[in-house]
C-alpha cells in the first residue's frame, strides 16, 4: 500500500471512530465531570445519538443511588465552533431541552433554550446527605428563560433566569403532608453582577425564605425556616435538621 493509500485508510479509521464512537464515552465524561454524582447507566447508541438510564449518586464513597424513571436520550449536532445538544427524558420532558455549547480556550459559553420540565423530588435522595435524610416527595418544575452561562478562567457569568418550583413537598421526617410549595430562582444580569439565588414560600405550613450570591468560587446563602403557629410542634424535628434552631425558627447558612 502506497503512502496515499495508507493515509486514506488512517483517515477512514479516524472518521469511523468519530462517527460511531459509543455512547459509553458520553457516560464516562458525565461521570468524571460530576465526580460520579450523575451517572448514565446502560448507555446505548453513539455519542451523537444515544440513550441511558440517569442515576443520581452521593459520589464515589456513597452507597446512595436512585434512578430516574425511564431513560434519557441525547442528540449532539456539531456546528461552526459550537455543538447543539438536545436532551429528553421519558418521565419528565414534553419536548427536548436544547442548548448550544461554544467551547473556547480556557472558557466555554452555554445558551439554554427556554424550556419547562417536571421531575420527581424523590430522586434527590440519591445524592446522599441531607436529601437521603429528608426523603422529599413532590414535583419539581424547572423553567429556564433567556438563560446563558459562561465560564472564563474560573469565573462564572450568568444571564437570564432558571426557576425551580417544588410543589406539594412532603418529608418522611414529619407526618404533616404536604409541607408546602416553594420557589428557588437563579438570576443573572451579566459580568458586572454576581449571580443571585432567592428562596421563597408559595404556600404551606413550613415557611422557607433566603437569599444567596455567588462569590466567585462558591455559593453563600442565608435563610430562615419557620412553622405556622398551629404546626410548630409537629414540625419541630424538621426545623432542628434544616438549620440552627432559634426559638420557633431555624437559621440556614451555607458557605
Buried (B, 14 or more C-beta within 10 A) or exposed (E): EEEEEEEEEEEEEEEEEEEEBBBBEBBBEBBEEEEBBBBBEEBBBBBBBBBBBBBBBBEEEBEBBBBBBEBBBBBBEEEEEBBBBBBBBBBBBEEBBBBBBBEEEEBEBBBBBEBBBBBBBBBBBBBBEEBBEBBBBBBBBBBBBEBBBBBBEEEBBBBBBBBBBBBBBBBEBBEBEBBBBBBBBBBBBEEEEBBBBBBBBEEBBBBBBBEBBBEEEEBBBBBBBBBEEEBBEEBBEBBEBBBEBEEEBBBBEEE
